[in-house]
Amino acid sequence: MRWTPLPLVLGLLVAVGLSVPTATAATTITVASAISQQNGATATVRGYVVGQPTATTTVVKSNFPSDYALALADTASETNTSKMVYVQITSNFQSSYGLRSNPSLMGQQLDVTGTLTAYFAHAGLKSTTAFVKTSTTTTTPPPTGGGYYDPAIGKTGEQLRDALHTIIKSQTKLSYDQVWDALKNTDQDPANTANVILLYSGVSRSKSLNGGDPDDWNREHVWAKSHGDFGTATGPGTDLHHLRPEDVSVNSARGNLDFDNGGSAVSQCSDCWADSDSFEPRDAVKGDVARMIFYMAVRYEGDDGFADLEPNDSTSNGTAPYIGRLSVLKQWNAQDPPDTFEYRRNQVIFDSYQHNRNPFIDHPEWVASIWP
């Protein structure tokens, strides 16, 4: 058989007026470009996950109802829906990129390939064919609401502390019973939405196993409630910014101990250590613990009927309204910066429960300014 050269075939096709299909590679564009190019073309849009669209002008940032859509923006702190592109998550990507199944995606940067066309009657990206994570952790906290920290910007030391106290004191307060359900959301396991992650041990445990029996999880007060004698009173005793799920036995082992390095291994808590006057959590949450302590110290200043809570450099505080060791907590804040789980938790508390934030998650550098 005699073969006709390919260039000649192409030439003959053009000569008779037939078009030759060509492959067009998807171009990586910004969210702003995607919004302005709703023309049915294929493109790869790079943006930060900022929530799930549920209507044309509504994007939720927690309690995600499904896995079929997400919103991207050019910054992780964007709150204006007109600056977001709504992404349809096709079925084969929903288990990996749907926000109900993967809430820790909030704040992460993705490259998403699809068709530039309206979704929810809004600038969109549909018929998606590829999702790629371009960052595994968020370097910018999720949105804080416009101007939330404005009164604190530019201040240092005691002036910064006073400004932050005024900002975060404005909050919705929960009952102690309401904390159970709230923790099932704030500490949800990103890999298994039926579970929560226990703070000190890091174990993933069923949300339904909350209670007081062995191998249940209960409500751990990171700022031990006897350090200030506030018990479970509405306010410091129910503040989600320092209440976390933990195994009943591990919670008991921590008791009301101060925080410090060293001690003997704690049963059922890998990489946790304790002695007669202190407790050391696993490395992955040392910063989390420190930032919760610093939040409590700034939030509760003795002006709302409770003791003035203060960190100090002691591990023999007993029932005084102090907790330590301050020098170690400052080290933990520096060595374990906020991660995606901590950012999400702060945002959920802000959006859905207390409507205030832990400023040391959003600005861990403020610790050194207030406690030099």
N, C-alpha and C positions, 0 to 999 in steps of 0.2 A: 504494500500500500504506500502511496506517495503522500507525504504530509505537506500541507501548505504552511509556510512560515507564519508565526503569530502576528508580526507587524503587518503582513499583507492582509490577514483576516480582519484586524482592527481597522485598517484603512478601508477595506471594502464595506464594513459596517457603517463607518462614518459617511462614506460616499453615498450610501443609499438612505441616509438620514436616520439611522438607528442610534440610540444613545448607548453608551457603554457604562455600566454601573461601576462606581468607584467606592472604596472603603473610606470612611471618614472617621478619624480617631476622635474620641471625646476630649474636649478641651477643659482643663481645670480653671474654674472661674470663682469669683467671690459670690457671696450671697447677694450683695448689691447688684452685681452684674446679672445674676440669675433672675432677680426681680424685674429688671429692665428688659430681659430677653425672653419673654414668655411667647416664644414663636414656634414651639413644637420641635425644636432641634434637640439633639442629644448632647449632654454636657456632663461633666463631673464638677459638682459644686463642693467647695471646701468651706466648712463652717463649724461652729460650736453648737452642741446640743443644748437648747435652752428650754425645752419642755415638750408637751404633747398638745397639738391643736385639737380642740373639740368643737369649734365653731369658727366662723370667718374671722372674728376678732377676739377669740378666747384661746389662750394657751395655758394649760395647767402645769404646775411645777412639782407636784407631788400627788399621791393618791391616783396614780395613772390608771385610767379605766380599761386600757387595752394595749395591744402591741402593734396596731396597724399604722401608726403615724408618729412622726416627730417633727419638731421645728428646729431649723438651723438659723444662726445669726453670725455676723462677722466678729462679734465679741461675746464672751461667755456671760457678760453682765447685762446683755440687752433685754429690755422689758417692753419695747415698742413693737407690737405685732406687725406694723407696716414695714419694719426692717428685718422681717423674718421670711424665710421660704418654708412652706409646709411640704414635708416629704412623705409620700406614700411608701409604706414598707410592704413590699410584696411578700407573699406567704413563706417563701423559702428563706427569708431573712428575719422573720418576726421573732423567732426564738432567741436569736443572737443580738438583735438591735431594737426590739420593742422595749419601750420604757417600763411597762408593767413587769416584764420579766427581768429587765436590766436597768433598774433605777440608777445604778452607779455611773451610767453613761452621761448623766447630767454634767455639763461643763467640759466634756471631752470633745476633741476636734475630730471630725470625720471627713472623708472624701466619699461622696455619694454620686453614683452615675445613674442618670435617668432622662426622662423627657421633660423639657421645660414647658409646662402647661398648668393651668389653674387646678387647684385642689382645695376643697372647702370654699369655693368661690374666692380664692386668695392665690397670690403668686405661689406656684408650686413646682414640685419635681415628682413626676409620676412614672409608673412602669419601671421602677428601679431595678437595675441589673447588677450593681456592685456596691458594697459598703466596705470601706477600709478605715481603720483607726490610724490617725496620724500622730496621736499622742495617747499614752496609756494613763496619764494622770492629768488632772486639771491644774493649771498654774494660776488661774484666775478664779476667785470665789464665784459661786453662782450669784445671781442678782440680789442686791440688798434693798432694793427700793430706792427711788430717786432721793438723794441727799440725806440718807439715813444718818451718816456719820458727819455731816457738815459741821455741826457745832463743835466737833472734836478736832477737826483738821487743823494742823499747824500748832497744836498745843502739846506740851510735854509735862512730865512729872505730875504734880498734884493737880494742876489745871486740867490735864488730860484725864486724870482719874475722875475728877468731879464732873467733867463733861460727859464721860462715858456712863457714869452712874445715872445722871439725869436722863440720858437716852434710853438705857436698857431697863430703867425702873418702870417705864410704861409697858405693861404686859397684861395679858389675860391669864388669870390664875386657874389652875386645875384642882379638882379634888384628888385625894389619894387614890380613890377607886378609878378615876379617869386615867390615871397614869398607866394602868395595866394595858389598856387598848392603845394608848399613845405610843408606848414603847414597842408594840408590835409593828408600828409603822416606822418610827424613827430609827430603829435598829434592825430593820428587815435585812435578811441575808440577800445580797444582790444575785447570788447564784441559785437561791431557792426561796421564793417568796412566801412559802409556808413556814419558814423558820426565822428566828432572830439570831444575831451574832452576840454571844456572851462577851462582856467587856474584857475581863482579865484573862479568862481561859482561851478565848477565841473560838470556842466551840459553836457550831451551828445546831440549834435545838428548836424543836417544834414550838410554834407560837402557842399551841394548846397546852403545853406542859408548864404553865405558870401556876405557882402555888407554893406550898411550904414543905412538900415531901422531898425525901432524898431524890436527886436527879431531876427535880423541878428547877425552874429558874424563878427568881424573885427580884424585887426592886432594890438595887444597891444604891445607897447614898454615897457618892464619891467623897463629898464633904460629909464625913460621919455626922449623923444627926445629933449625937451627944456633944459634939464640939460646937457648942452654942445653944444646946438644950432646946432645939426647935422641933424635935420629934418628927411627926408626920403632919404638922400644921400646914394649912394652905399658905403657900409662900415658899420659904426655903425648903420645907419638908416635901413639897410637891413640884419643885422646879425641875423641868425636864433637862435643863442644861447641865445637871449633875446627877440625874437619875439614869441608871443603865441596867439592863438585864444581866443577871449573873447566876451561876449555879448556886443552889442553896448552901452547899457545903463550903464552896469557895468564898461566898459572901460571909459566912460565919468565920472562916479562917482570917479574913481581913478584919472583921469586927470594926472597931473604931481606931485602928492603928494609924499613926502618921505614915507619911511616905518617905522612903529612903532606899538606898542601895544595900543589898546584902541580906544575909540570913540563911535559913534552911529551905529546901525545896518544899513547895506547897502541894499537897495531894490534889489531884484532878485539875491542876493548873500548870501546864507546861511553861517553863521559864519564868515562874513566879517564885518569889522568895519572901520569907517572913522571919522575924525574931520577936522578942518580947515587946518591942516598942515601935516596930515599923514594918511596912509592907512594900514590896517592889513588884510591879506588874511586868508583863512581857514587854519586850522592846517596842513592838509594833504599836502599843497604845500609851507609852510613857508620856508623849506629848499631849495626847488626848486628855489624860488624867491631869496634867499640869494646867492645861488651858481651862478645864472645868473648875479647878481650884481658884484660878485667877478671876474667872467670871464671878464666882460666888463672893469673893472678897470685894469686888467692885460693886456688885449688885446690892449686897446687904451691908449697909453702912450704919445700921443702928437707928435709922430715921423712920422706920415703919413698924415699930413694935417688936422687932427681933434684935438679937445681939449684933454688934458690929463685928463681922467676921474678918479675920486677918491671918495671912500666912506668916510664919516666923521660921527661924532656923533651928527649931527644937523638935525632938521626937518624944517628948515627955509632956505633952499638952493636956493629957487627961480629958476632963470635960470642959476646959476653958474654951472660949470662942476663937481658938487658934488652931492652925494645922501646919505641919512642916513636912519635910525640911525644905525651906525656901530656896537655898542655894542649889539643891538637887533638882527641884521642880523647874528652876530656870534652865538648868542643863537639859532636862528632858524636853522642854519646849523647843530648845534649839536643835537637839539631835533628832527629833521626830516631828518634822513639820506636818501641817494639816494635809490629809489625803482626800481622795474623792468621797470616801465613806463619811468622813467628818464634815466635809463641805455639805454633802447632801443632808446629813442629820441637822445641821444648823439651819438649812433652808426649810426643811419640813417643819421644824419647830416654829420658825418665823411665819411661814405661810399658813399653817393649819392649826396651830395650838396657841402658843403664847404671844406670837407677834412681836417678839423681841429676839435679839441675836446675841451670840457670844462673840464679842468684838475681837477676842484673841485668836479666834479661828480665821476671821477675815483679815486681821492685822497682827500676826504673832510678834511682829517687831515692837509692838506697844508694850510688851512685857518688860523689856529692858528699859524703856522710858519711865515706867511707873515704879519698877523695882530695880534700880541701877546696881 
